[in-house]
Amino acid sequence: MSRKYNVIPLCLLGVAASFAIYAVMRHGDRTSEGPGNTRTLIALNNEMIRAHGRGDLAGAEKTARKILSQPEWRTFVPANAVMGSALAQKGEYVAAAAFFKAALSGKGSAAP
């Protein structure tokens, strides 16, 4: 009997979280038009993850460079991690270290 009552608040919390995420995304789309909006970041991040998952490190690196080229996204943790990984695979360890350091600092967008 108590389980039934515990599920209801969790469902309501899930609905509230969905509305909050939707509101944040809508606000982000209105405040920044063009290549720096939230939907573009989400699309590029998904593209980067798919390329990395397929083993297409060059494609993932290319997409990560697109993300990191935007000033407001330079601290995006997943893109920094992918860039560090791609550069380390090429043997460019000094350049990779800067990207790993940015990813591990955890101060940017999508910080762990």
C-alpha positions in Angstrom: 0.0 0.0 0.0 2.8 2.4 0.8 4.5 1.6 -2.5 1.6 3.0 -4.4 1.8 6.3 -2.6 5.6 6.5 -3.2 5.2 6.1 -6.9 2.8 9.1 -7.3 5.3 11.7 -6.0 8.0 10.3 -8.2 5.8 10.5 -11.2 4.9 14.1 -10.3 8.6 14.9 -9.9 9.4 13.4 -13.3 6.7 15.6 -14.9 8.0 18.7 -13.1 11.6 17.9 -14.2 10.4 17.5 -17.8 8.7 20.9 -17.8 11.8 22.4 -16.2 14.1 21.0 -18.9 11.7 22.1 -21.6 11.6 25.7 -20.2 15.3 25.9 -20.0 15.7 24.7 -23.6 13.1 27.2 -24.8 14.7 30.0 -22.9 18.1 29.1 -24.4 16.7 29.1 -27.9 15.2 32.5 -27.4 18.3 34.1 -25.9 20.9 33.0 -28.4 20.0 32.8 -32.0 22.2 31.2 -34.6 25.0 28.6 -34.2 25.3 29.0 -30.4 21.8 28.0 -29.4 21.0 25.0 -27.1 19.4 22.8 -29.8 22.5 23.2 -32.0 24.7 22.1 -29.1 22.5 19.1 -28.4 22.5 18.1 -32.1 26.3 18.5 -32.3 26.9 16.6 -29.1 24.7 13.7 -30.4 26.5 13.7 -33.7 29.9 13.6 -31.9 28.8 10.7 -29.6 27.5 8.7 -32.5 30.7 9.2 -34.5 32.8 8.3 -31.4 30.7 5.2 -30.8 31.1 4.0 -34.4 34.9 4.3 -34.0 35.0 7.3 -36.4 37.5 9.3 -34.3 38.1 11.8 -37.2 34.4 12.5 -37.4 34.1 12.9 -33.6 37.1 15.2 -33.6 35.7 17.3 -36.4 32.4 17.7 -34.5 34.2 18.5 -31.3 36.1 21.2 -33.0 32.8 22.7 -34.2 31.5 22.7 -30.6 34.7 24.2 -29.2 34.9 26.9 -31.8 31.9 28.6 -30.1 33.2 30.9 -27.3 30.3 29.9 -25.0 31.0 26.2 -25.5 34.7 26.1 -25.0 34.3 24.5 -21.6 31.9 21.8 -22.8 33.2 18.7 -21.0 32.3 16.0 -23.5 33.8 17.9 -26.4 37.1 18.5 -24.5 37.3 14.8 -23.6 36.7 13.7 -27.2 39.3 16.2 -28.5 41.8 15.0 -25.9 41.1 11.4 -26.8 41.5 12.1 -30.6 44.8 14.0 -30.1 46.2 11.3 -27.8 45.3 8.6 -30.4 47.4 10.7 -32.9 50.3 10.8 -30.4 49.9 14.6 -29.8 50.1 14.2 -26.0 51.0 17.8 -25.2 48.0 19.1 -27.0 45.7 16.4 -25.7 46.8 17.2 -22.1 45.2 20.7 -22.3 41.9 19.3 -23.5 41.9 16.6 -20.8 42.7 19.2 -18.2 39.7 21.3 -19.3 37.5 18.2 -19.2 38.6 17.2 -15.8 38.3 20.7 -14.3 34.5 20.2 -14.4 33.7 23.9 -14.4 32.0 24.1 -17.8 28.8 22.9 -19.3 27.8 19.3 -18.7 30.3 19.1 -15.8 30.3 15.8 -14.0 
